[in-house]
Amino acid sequence: MALSLDEALGVYAQALQVGSYRAQLLATNIANADTPNYKAVDIDFKAALSKAQGGELPLTLTDPAQLPSAAGEAATYPSLYRMPLQPALDGNTVDSQVEQAEFTRNAIQYEASLTFLDTNIKSILSAITGT
């Protein structure tokens, strides 16, 4: 029986990729909290993960400048504008408390994915070495 590393590692490798991208978006939002007319963006994690797995949302090149992934498609995720709870007078839609909470939540999910991935890798190594 052949071992498929992608199947053995499960969804966690894709979850790390999507979580890393989301962390970048959230960090950018936090960094631009005082920038006039900056619009906070985020992604729908579930939809992005499904897209990363090649599920219901296929990866597509939206710009010729995008670099293709290993499958020959761009690794981009649909960005969504965050609706502000209390709009700022300067047009900025970043709520620092919301962004920090989402960043923390994303970090916890990322760490959980790392833990599950580590467990899967240790199981594979144990099966290979017989220990």
C-alpha positions in Angstrom: 0.0 0.0 0.0 1.5 3.4 -1.1 1.7 6.2 1.5 0.3 9.5 0.3 1.9 12.2 2.4 -0.9 14.7 1.5 -3.6 12.2 2.8 -1.5 11.3 5.9 -1.0 15.0 6.9 -4.7 15.8 6.4 -6.1 19.2 6.2 -3.6 20.7 8.7 -1.0 21.7 6.1 -3.6 23.7 4.2 -4.9 25.2 7.5 -1.4 26.4 8.3 -1.2 28.1 4.8 -4.5 29.8 5.2 -3.9 30.8 8.8 -0.6 32.3 7.8 -2.2 34.4 5.1 -5.0 35.5 7.5 -2.4 36.5 10.1 -0.7 38.8 7.5 -4.1 40.4 6.6 -4.9 41.0 10.3 -1.4 42.4 11.1 -1.8 44.8 8.1 -5.2 45.9 9.5 -3.6 46.5 13.0 -0.7 48.4 11.4 -3.0 50.7 9.5 -5.4 51.4 12.4 -4.6 55.2 12.1 -4.4 55.4 8.3 -7.2 57.6 6.9 -9.5 55.8 4.5 -8.0 52.4 5.1 -10.5 49.6 4.8 -10.0 46.6 7.0 -10.0 43.2 5.2 -10.3 39.6 6.3 -11.0 36.3 4.7 -13.6 33.7 5.3 -11.4 31.0 6.8 -13.8 28.1 6.0 -14.1 29.2 2.3 -10.4 29.8 2.0 -9.6 26.4 3.5 -12.0 24.7 1.1 -10.4 26.6 -1.7 -6.9 25.5 -0.6 -8.1 21.9 -0.5 -9.4 22.1 -4.1 -13.0 21.7 -2.8 -16.0 23.7 -3.8 -14.0 26.9 -4.7 -11.3 26.1 -7.3 -8.1 28.2 -7.3 -8.0 30.6 -10.3 -5.6 33.2 -11.5 -7.2 36.6 -11.2 -4.2 38.5 -12.4 -1.5 37.6 -14.9 1.1 38.8 -12.4 0.2 36.2 -9.8 2.6 33.3 -9.4 1.1 29.9 -10.0 1.1 27.3 -7.2 2.4 23.7 -7.6 -0.9 22.8 -9.2 -0.5 25.6 -11.7 -3.0 27.9 -10.1 -2.7 31.0 -8.0 -2.8 30.7 -4.2 -5.1 33.6 -3.5 -8.1 33.8 -1.2 -11.2 36.1 -1.6 -10.7 39.1 0.7 -13.8 40.6 2.4 -14.1 44.1 3.8 -14.9 44.2 7.5 -18.0 46.2 8.4 -17.1 48.6 11.2 -19.1 48.6 14.4 -18.5 52.3 14.8 -17.2 54.1 11.7 -14.4 56.6 12.1 -14.7 60.2 10.8 -11.6 59.7 8.6 -13.0 56.8 6.7 -10.9 54.1 8.5 -12.8 50.9 9.2 -10.2 49.3 11.5 -11.4 48.6 15.1 -8.2 47.7 16.9 -9.9 45.7 19.6 -11.7 43.5 17.0 -8.6 43.1 15.0 -6.5 42.1 18.0 -9.2 39.6 19.1 -9.3 38.1 15.6 -5.5 38.0 15.5 -5.3 36.1 18.8 -8.1 33.7 17.7 -6.2 33.1 14.5 -3.0 32.5 16.4 -4.7 29.9 18.6 -6.2 28.1 15.6 -2.8 28.2 13.9 -1.1 26.7 17.0 -3.8 24.0 17.2 -3.2 23.1 13.5 0.6 22.9 14.2 -0.1 20.5 17.2 -2.3 18.3 15.1 0.2 18.2 12.3 3.0 17.4 14.7 0.9 14.5 16.1 0.3 13.2 12.6 4.0 13.4 11.7 5.0 11.6 14.9 2.5 8.9 14.1 3.9 8.4 10.6 7.5 8.3 12.0 6.4 5.8 14.6 4.9 3.6 11.9 8.0 3.8 9.8 10.5 3.1 12.6 8.3 0.6 14.4 8.7 2.3 17.8 
